[in-house]
Amino acid sequence: MTLKYLHTMVRVKDLDASMAFYKLLGLVETKRMDSEKGRFSLIFMAPPDQPECPVELTYNWDGDEGLPSDSRHFGHLAYRVDNIYETCAHLAANGVVINRPPRDGHMAFVRSPDNVSVELLQAGDALPPAEPWASAPNIGHW
């Protein structure tokens, strides 16, 4: 049996806000399907150099009242970044809360507008501890 990873799907309530969040992470839209009959859109977003590893944003045009308020049951998405401090500074400058700051120079967590937990991991060895991250507290949960 051969198994190949295809994608991870998350439901989104506000398509524009969710796409903007994933664009801040550096993902780009790689594919889109709009279904007039089913009244939904599927937008696939992936790192430009890894189009085979997308997240599928599923947006129901008429709303999705059944979504849980906290998507922790899902787990998380994880992305490797070249510089975790620069990535977190970029996200914070654009209004994203850094729920678990990269105090260790290695790992951080943020949440999408739909409460999807996203883990950011430093490529290679951890960076030396640096402010403001080294003393930054956790905010909320991740």
Backbone as a printed PyTorch tensor [residue, N CA C, xyz], in Angstrom:
tensor([[[  0.8490,  -1.1810,   0.0000],
         [  0.0000,   0.0000,   0.0000],
         [  0.8930,   1.2430,   0.0000]],

        [[  0.5490,   2.1960,  -0.8210],
         [  1.2650,   3.4630,  -0.8720],
         [  0.3590,   4.5520,  -0.3220]],

        [[  0.9120,   5.3810,   0.5280],
         [  0.1520,   6.4670,   1.1360],
         [  0.8540,   7.7750,   0.8080]],

        [[  0.0920,   8.7620,   0.3490],
         [  0.6590,  10.0690,   0.0100],
         [ -0.1590,  11.1560,   0.6970]],

        [[  0.5430,  12.0480,   1.4200],
         [ -0.1200,  13.1850,   2.0620],
         [ -0.7410,  14.0700,   0.9900]],

        [[ -1.9870,  14.5200,   1.2030],
         [ -2.6500,  15.3910,   0.2410],
         [ -2.8380,  16.8060,   0.7740]],

        [[ -3.5180,  16.9410,   1.9100],
         [ -3.7600,  18.2690,   2.4710],
         [ -4.3790,  18.1360,   3.8550]],

        [[ -4.4620,  19.2670,   4.5480],
         [ -5.1730,  19.3680,   5.8120],
         [ -6.3110,  20.3570,   5.5980]],

        [[ -7.5210,  20.0080,   6.0040],
         [ -8.6810,  20.8770,   5.8090],
         [ -9.0770,  21.5230,   7.1220]],

        [[ -9.3700,  22.8270,   7.0520],
         [ -9.9500,  23.5390,   8.1880],
         [-11.1310,  24.3610,   7.6710]],

        [[-12.1900,  24.3870,   8.4530],
         [-13.3470,  25.2240,   8.1040],
         [-13.0750,  26.6430,   8.5710]],

        [[-13.4940,  27.6070,   7.7700],
         [-13.2720,  29.0020,   8.1210],
         [-14.6050,  29.7530,   8.0910]],

        [[-14.7390,  30.7080,   9.0010],
         [-15.9560,  31.5270,   9.0720],
         [-15.8400,  32.7820,   8.2330]],

        [[-14.6570,  33.3880,   8.1980],
         [-14.4200,  34.6240,   7.4490],
         [-13.2900,  34.3390,   6.4690]],

        [[-13.6460,  34.0760,   5.2180],
         [-12.6640,  33.6540,   4.2280],
         [-11.5760,  34.7000,   4.0220]],

        [[-11.9410,  35.9670,   3.9300],
         [-10.9380,  37.0140,   3.7060],
         [ -9.9460,  37.1000,   4.8660]],

        [[-10.4500,  37.0740,   6.0930],
         [ -9.5670,  37.1500,   7.2600],
         [ -8.6550,  35.9310,   7.3290]],

        [[ -9.1950,  34.7560,   7.0480],
         [ -8.3900,  33.5350,   7.1090],
         [ -7.3190,  33.5260,   6.0220]],

        [[ -7.6900,  33.9080,   4.8050],
         [ -6.6930,  33.9490,   3.7290],
         [ -5.6000,  34.9660,   4.0480]],

        [[ -5.9790,  36.0960,   4.6070],
         [ -4.9800,  37.1180,   4.9690],
         [ -4.0150,  36.5650,   6.0130]],

        [[ -4.5210,  35.8250,   6.9910],
         [ -3.6640,  35.2200,   8.0180],
         [ -2.6480,  34.2700,   7.3870]],

        [[ -3.1100,  33.3530,   6.5520],
         [ -2.1990,  32.3820,   5.9550],
         [ -1.2170,  33.0500,   4.9880]],

        [[ -1.6350,  34.1390,   4.3570],
         [ -0.7050,  34.9070,   3.5160],
         [  0.3930,  35.5340,   4.3690]],

        [[  0.0500,  35.9920,   5.5790],
         [  1.0680,  36.5220,   6.4840],
         [  2.1230,  35.4730,   6.8160]],

        [[  1.7000,  34.2130,   6.8600],
         [  2.6360,  33.1190,   7.1110],
         [  3.4960,  32.8200,   5.8840]],

        [[  3.1060,  33.3670,   4.7340],
         [  3.8610,  33.1350,   3.5130],
         [  3.2190,  32.1450,   2.5600]],

        [[  2.0180,  31.6720,   2.8770],
         [  1.3410,  30.7430,   1.9880],
         [  0.6980,  31.5080,   0.8320]],

        [[  0.5700,  30.8290,  -0.2900],
         [ -0.0690,  31.4140,  -1.4660],
         [ -1.1990,  30.4900,  -1.9140]],

        [[ -2.1820,  31.0790,  -2.5720],
         [ -3.2820,  30.2820,  -3.1040],
         [ -2.7590,  29.4510,  -4.2680]],

        [[ -2.9870,  28.1370,  -4.2070],
         [ -2.5200,  27.2540,  -5.2700],
         [ -3.6670,  26.6790,  -6.0940]],

        [[ -4.8680,  26.6930,  -5.5230],
         [ -6.0170,  26.1110,  -6.2170],
         [ -7.2820,  26.6220,  -5.5460]],

        [[ -8.3340,  26.7750,  -6.3380],
         [ -9.6180,  27.2210,  -5.7920],
         [-10.7300,  26.5030,  -6.5270]],

        [[-11.7460,  26.1170,  -5.7520],
         [-12.9510,  25.5360,  -6.3410],
         [-14.1510,  26.1940,  -5.6760]],

        [[-15.0020,  26.8080,  -6.4810],
         [-16.2360,  27.4090,  -5.9800],
         [-17.3980,  26.5750,  -6.4980]],

        [[-18.2680,  26.1220,  -5.6030],
         [-19.4150,  25.3020,  -5.9820],
         [-20.7060,  26.0830,  -5.7500]],

        [[-21.2900,  26.5470,  -6.8260],
         [-22.5700,  27.2640,  -6.7440],
         [-23.6500,  26.3220,  -6.2030]],

        [[-23.6870,  25.1020,  -6.6900],
         [-24.6940,  24.1280,  -6.2640],
         [-24.5460,  23.7990,  -4.7720]],

        [[-23.3250,  23.5280,  -4.3340],
         [-23.0890,  23.1830,  -2.9330],
         [-22.9370,  24.3860,  -2.0300]],

        [[-22.7980,  25.5780,  -2.6320],
         [-22.6660,  26.8490,  -1.9190],
         [-21.4750,  26.8430,  -0.9580]],

        [[-20.3210,  26.4450,  -1.5040],
         [-19.0980,  26.4590,  -0.7170],
         [-17.9190,  26.7620,  -1.6250]],

        [[-16.8070,  27.1460,  -0.9950],
         [-15.5460,  27.3530,  -1.6980],
         [-14.4600,  26.5600,  -0.9900]],

        [[-13.5510,  26.0070,  -1.7740],
         [-12.3690,  25.3400,  -1.2600],
         [-11.1700,  26.1060,  -1.7970]],

        [[-10.3690,  26.6320,  -0.9080],
         [ -9.1800,  27.3790,  -1.2970],
         [ -7.9790,  26.6460,  -0.7070]],

        [[ -7.0530,  26.2530,  -1.5770],
         [ -5.8460,  25.5610,  -1.1470],
         [ -4.7130,  26.5650,  -1.0960]],

        [[ -4.0210,  26.6200,   0.0440],
         [ -2.9070,  27.5460,   0.2250],
         [ -1.7110,  26.7500,   0.7290]],

        [[ -0.5300,  27.0570,   0.1570],
         [  0.6720,  26.3020,   0.5080],
         [  1.8920,  27.2100,   0.4230]],

        [[  2.9890,  26.7960,   1.0600],
         [  4.2350,  27.5330,   0.8700],
         [  4.6070,  27.4850,  -0.6200]],

        [[  5.1130,  28.5830,  -1.1780],
         [  5.4300,  28.6070,  -2.6110],
         [  6.3670,  27.4870,  -3.0590]],

        [[  7.2940,  27.0840,  -2.1900],
         [  8.2370,  26.0320,  -2.5690],
         [  7.7480,  24.6320,  -2.2110]],

        [[  6.5140,  24.5330,  -1.6480],
         [  5.9490,  23.2300,  -1.2990],
         [  4.4650,  23.1800,  -1.6450]],

        [[  4.1170,  23.3340,  -2.9200],
         [  2.6950,  23.3320,  -3.2820],
         [  2.0040,  21.9990,  -3.0030]],

        [[  2.7930,  20.9460,  -2.7720],
         [  2.2190,  19.6340,  -2.4880],
         [  1.7930,  19.4820,  -1.0290]],

        [[  1.9780,  20.5230,  -0.2040],
         [  1.6290,  20.4670,   1.2270],
         [  0.6460,  21.5800,   1.5960]],

        [[ -0.5460,  21.5720,   1.0150],
         [ -1.4620,  22.6900,   1.2730],
         [ -2.3490,  22.5010,   2.4970]],

        [[ -2.8700,  23.6310,   2.9370],
         [ -3.9870,  23.6390,   3.8580],
         [ -5.2030,  24.0070,   3.0010]],

        [[ -6.2870,  23.2770,   3.1850],
         [ -7.5220,  23.5310,   2.4410],
         [ -8.4550,  24.3340,   3.3330]],

        [[ -8.7680,  25.5500,   2.9210],
         [ -9.7280,  26.3780,   3.6450],
         [-11.1060,  26.0950,   3.0540]],

        [[-12.0150,  25.5930,   3.8750],
         [-13.3650,  25.2840,   3.4260],
         [-14.2980,  26.3590,   3.9640]],

        [[-14.9320,  27.0730,   3.0450],
         [-15.8120,  28.1800,   3.4100],
         [-17.2150,  27.8870,   2.8940]],

        [[-18.1830,  27.8150,   3.8250],
         [-19.5890,  27.6170,   3.4640],
         [-20.2500,  28.9810,   3.3130]],

        [[-20.7500,  29.2580,   2.1220],
         [-21.2730,  30.5800,   1.7880],
         [-22.4030,  31.0340,   2.6980]],

        [[-23.2010,  30.1070,   3.1750],
         [-24.3730,  30.4670,   3.9880],
         [-24.0910,  30.4000,   5.4820]],

        [[-22.8200,  30.3710,   5.8460],
         [-22.4560,  30.3050,   7.2590],
         [-22.2140,  28.8730,   7.6780]],

        [[-21.7150,  28.7410,   8.8600],
         [-21.3730,  27.4270,   9.3920],
         [-21.5490,  27.4660,  10.9020]],

        [[-22.7890,  27.5650,  11.3340],
         [-23.0840,  27.7410,  12.7520],
         [-22.6370,  26.5670,  13.6110]],

        [[-22.3790,  25.4190,  13.0060],
         [-21.9890,  24.2540,  13.7780],
         [-20.5250,  24.2200,  14.1670]],

        [[-19.7460,  25.2250,  13.7720],
         [-18.3180,  25.2200,  14.1220],
         [-18.1270,  25.3870,  15.6180]],

        [[-17.2340,  24.5980,  16.2050],
         [-16.9470,  24.8090,  17.6200],
         [-16.2310,  26.1450,  17.8030]],

        [[-16.3490,  26.7230,  18.9930],
         [-15.7150,  28.0160,  19.2410],
         [-14.2130,  27.8720,  19.4480]],

        [[-13.7540,  26.6790,  19.7800],
         [-12.3350,  26.4610,  20.0200],
         [-11.9050,  25.1920,  19.2840]],

        [[-11.0650,  25.3340,  18.3040],
         [-10.6930,  24.2200,  17.4350],
         [ -9.5260,  23.3890,  17.9570]],

        [[ -9.2900,  23.3560,  19.2620],
         [ -8.1670,  22.5960,  19.7960],
         [ -8.3010,  21.0940,  19.5460]],

        [[ -9.5070,  20.5900,  19.3510],
         [ -9.6630,  19.1700,  19.0700],
         [ -8.9630,  18.7790,  17.7780]],

        [[ -8.7150,  19.7330,  16.9170],
         [ -8.0550,  19.4940,  15.6310],
         [ -6.5750,  19.1790,  15.8100]],

        [[ -5.9220,  19.7970,  16.7540],
         [ -4.4730,  19.6860,  16.8880],
         [ -3.8400,  20.9710,  16.4010]],

        [[ -2.9380,  20.8820,  15.4220],
         [ -2.3370,  22.1040,  14.9030],
         [ -1.6960,  21.8630,  13.5430]],

        [[ -1.4600,  22.9450,  12.8330],
         [ -0.6270,  22.9390,  11.6350],
         [  0.7750,  23.3000,  12.0860]],

        [[  1.7930,  22.8500,  11.3940],
         [  3.1700,  23.1930,  11.7550],
         [  3.9450,  23.6050,  10.5120]],

        [[  4.7130,  24.6910,  10.6520],
         [  5.5410,  25.1950,   9.5560],
         [  6.9370,  25.5050,  10.0800]],

        [[  7.9440,  25.1540,   9.2980],
         [  9.3250,  25.5230,   9.6050],
         [  9.5650,  26.9080,   9.0090]],

        [[ 10.2730,  27.7580,   9.7530],
         [ 10.5660,  29.1160,   9.2950],
         [ 12.0710,  29.3690,   9.3650]],

        [[ 12.5550,  30.2700,   8.5130],
         [ 13.9910,  30.5770,   8.4740],
         [ 14.4610,  31.3240,   9.7120]],

        [[ 13.6210,  32.2390,  10.2240],
         [ 13.9880,  33.0130,  11.4160],
         [ 12.7260,  33.2170,  12.2430]],

        [[ 12.6270,  32.4940,  13.3310],
         [ 11.4000,  32.5150,  14.1310],
         [ 11.1350,  33.8920,  14.7410]],

        [[ 12.1950,  34.6160,  15.0940],
         [ 12.0080,  35.9430,  15.6730],
         [ 11.4480,  36.9140,  14.6310]],

        [[ 12.0030,  36.8980,  13.4340],
         [ 11.5010,  37.7770,  12.3670],
         [ 10.0790,  37.4140,  11.9830]],

        [[  9.7810,  36.1080,  11.9220],
         [  8.4280,  35.6700,  11.5740],
         [  7.4290,  36.1470,  12.6210]],

        [[  7.7450,  35.9580,  13.9020],
         [  6.8270,  36.3870,  14.9610],
         [  6.6820,  37.9060,  14.9870]],

        [[  7.7590,  38.6420,  14.7590],
         [  7.6760,  40.1030,  14.7120],
         [  6.7740,  40.5510,  13.5610]],

        [[  6.9110,  39.8990,  12.3970],
         [  6.0730,  40.2180,  11.2360],
         [  4.5950,  39.9510,  11.5460]],

        [[  4.3140,  38.8050,  12.1350],
         [  2.9290,  38.4700,  12.4720],
         [  2.3740,  39.4510,  13.5000]],

        [[  3.1340,  39.7270,  14.5610],
         [  2.6830,  40.6500,  15.6090],
         [  2.4430,  42.0470,  15.0430]],

        [[  3.3020,  42.5010,  14.1420],
         [  3.1340,  43.8290,  13.5300],
         [  1.8680,  43.9040,  12.6850]],

        [[  1.3470,  42.7400,  12.3060],
         [  0.1250,  42.6820,  11.5150],
         [ -1.0750,  42.2240,  12.3320]],

        [[ -0.9690,  42.3570,  13.6610],
         [ -2.1130,  42.1230,  14.5310],
         [ -2.3250,  40.6970,  14.9880]],

        [[ -1.4070,  39.7850,  14.6990],
         [ -1.5500,  38.3990,  15.1320],
         [ -0.9720,  38.2640,  16.5410]],

        [[ -1.7410,  37.6750,  17.4460],
         [ -1.2790,  37.4420,  18.8150],
         [ -0.3200,  36.2570,  18.8060]],

        [[  0.8310,  36.4340,  19.4260],
         [  1.7910,  35.3390,  19.5670],
         [  1.4460,  34.6490,  20.8880]],

        [[  0.6490,  33.5820,  20.8100],
         [  0.1380,  32.9290,  22.0060],
         [  1.2370,  32.2700,  22.8340]],

        [[  2.1680,  31.6280,  22.1720],
         [  3.3130,  31.0230,  22.8540],
         [  4.5500,  31.6160,  22.1770]],

        [[  5.1460,  32.6360,  22.7690],
         [  6.3090,  33.2940,  22.1630],
         [  7.5030,  32.3420,  22.0420]],

        [[  8.4180,  32.6260,  21.1150],
         [  9.5800,  31.7640,  20.9100],
         [ 10.6930,  32.0360,  21.9230]],

        [[ 10.3750,  31.8880,  23.2010],
         [ 11.3560,  32.1610,  24.2560],
         [ 12.6240,  31.3300,  24.0910]],

        [[ 12.4630,  30.1130,  23.5720],
         [ 13.5900,  29.2010,  23.4290],
         [ 14.3030,  29.3510,  22.0830]],

        [[ 13.8610,  30.3010,  21.2480],
         [ 14.4570,  30.4760,  19.9290],
         [ 14.1410,  29.3520,  18.9680]],

        [[ 13.1830,  28.5070,  19.3450],
         [ 12.8880,  27.3240,  18.5390],
         [ 11.4200,  27.1880,  18.1380]],

        [[ 10.4980,  27.4880,  19.0600],
         [  9.0950,  27.1750,  18.8210],
         [  8.1890,  28.3140,  19.2670]],

        [[  7.1390,  28.5510,  18.4700],
         [  6.1070,  29.5160,  18.8260],
         [  4.7670,  28.9600,  18.3520]],

        [[  3.6800,  29.4850,  18.9310],
         [  2.3340,  29.1400,  18.4780],
         [  1.5320,  30.4150,  18.2950]],

        [[  0.7340,  30.4240,  17.2340],
         [ -0.2380,  31.4830,  16.9640],
         [ -1.5570,  30.7920,  16.6190]],

        [[ -2.6040,  31.5880,  16.4950],
         [ -3.9030,  31.0370,  16.1030],
         [ -4.4600,  31.8090,  14.9170]],

        [[ -5.1180,  31.0900,  14.0470],
         [ -5.7760,  31.7070,  12.8950],
         [ -7.0510,  32.4100,  13.3630]],

        [[ -7.6980,  33.1820,  12.4970],
         [ -8.9730,  33.8050,  12.8830],
         [-10.0400,  32.7890,  13.2810]],

        [[ -9.8670,  31.5160,  12.9010],
         [-10.8170,  30.4640,  13.2430],
         [-10.3260,  29.5840,  14.3880]],

        [[ -9.3500,  30.0780,  15.1490],
         [ -8.7990,  29.3700,  16.3090],
         [ -8.0020,  28.1210,  15.9590]],

        [[ -7.5370,  28.0010,  14.7210],
         [ -6.6720,  26.8840,  14.3750],
         [ -5.2840,  27.2040,  14.9210]],

        [[ -4.7500,  26.2980,  15.7010],
         [ -3.4320,  26.4850,  16.2920],
         [ -2.3650,  26.1980,  15.2340]],

        [[ -1.4060,  27.1230,  15.1010],
         [ -0.3260,  26.9920,  14.1280],
         [  1.0070,  27.0450,  14.8720]],

        [[  1.7800,  25.9690,  14.7390],
         [  3.0980,  25.8960,  15.3530],
         [  4.1450,  26.3810,  14.3600]],

        [[  5.0400,  27.2260,  14.8260],
         [  6.1500,  27.7090,  14.0210],
         [  7.4330,  27.1560,  14.6260]],

        [[  8.2620,  26.5200,  13.8120],
         [  9.4940,  25.9040,  14.2880],
         [ 10.6930,  26.4850,  13.5440]],

        [[ 11.7100,  26.8530,  14.2850],
         [ 12.9290,  27.4030,  13.7160],
         [ 13.6530,  26.3310,  12.8980]],

        [[ 14.0390,  26.6670,  11.6680],
         [ 14.8420,  25.7530,  10.8560],
         [ 16.2280,  25.6080,  11.4880]],

        [[ 16.7450,  24.3920,  11.5100],
         [ 18.0760,  24.1620,  12.0660],
         [ 18.0780,  24.2890,  13.5760]],

        [[ 19.2040,  24.7280,  14.1020],
         [ 19.3440,  24.8860,  15.5510],
         [ 18.5320,  26.0770,  16.0500]],

        [[ 18.1500,  26.0050,  17.3120],
         [ 17.4330,  27.1190,  17.9420],
         [ 18.3080,  28.3690,  17.9100]],

        [[ 17.6580,  29.5290,  17.7630],
         [ 18.3690,  30.7950,  17.8330],
         [ 18.6700,  31.1060,  19.2950]],

        [[ 19.7100,  31.8760,  19.5780],
         [ 19.9800,  32.2630,  20.9660],
         [ 18.8020,  33.0640,  21.5180]],

        [[ 18.4690,  32.8890,  22.7960],
         [ 17.3700,  33.6670,  23.3820],
         [ 17.5840,  35.1640,  23.1420]],

        [[ 16.4920,  35.8540,  22.8180],
         [ 16.5720,  37.2900,  22.5180],
         [ 15.2770,  37.9640,  22.9400]],

        [[ 15.3980,  39.2000,  23.3650],
         [ 14.2270,  40.0040,  23.7100],
         [ 13.6480,  40.5960,  22.4250]],

        [[ 12.3490,  40.8560,  22.4020],
         [ 11.4170,  40.8060,  23.5310],
         [ 10.8760,  39.4130,  23.8210]],

        [[ 11.3040,  38.4310,  23.0460],
         [ 10.7130,  37.1020,  23.1400],
         [ 11.1260,  36.3320,  24.3820]],

        [[ 12.3630,  36.4560,  24.8230],
         [ 12.8670,  35.6460,  25.9330],
         [ 12.0430,  35.8110,  27.2120]],

        [[ 11.4910,  36.9950,  27.4340],
         [ 10.7190,  37.2270,  28.6580],
         [  9.2190,  37.4020,  28.3930]],

        [[  8.7900,  37.1620,  27.1790],
         [  7.3810,  37.3450,  26.8360],
         [  6.5220,  36.2140,  27.4240]],

        [[  5.3940,  36.5620,  28.0100],
         [  4.5290,  35.5350,  28.5980],
         [  3.6370,  34.8810,  27.5310]],

        [[  3.0990,  33.7250,  27.8720],
         [  2.0620,  33.1160,  27.0360],
         [  0.8340,  34.0060,  27.1010]],

        [[  0.0800,  34.0420,  26.0110],
         [ -1.1610,  34.8150,  25.9600],
         [ -2.2630,  33.8570,  25.5290]],

        [[ -3.2660,  33.6980,  26.3830],
         [ -4.3420,  32.7630,  26.0730],
         [ -3.8200,  31.3350,  26.0850]],

        [[ -4.3820,  30.5220,  25.2120],
         [ -3.8860,  29.1470,  25.1000],
         [ -3.5810,  28.8580,  23.6410]],

        [[ -2.8280,  27.8140,  23.4250],
         [ -2.3670,  27.5080,  22.0810],
         [ -2.4800,  26.0440,  21.8070]]])
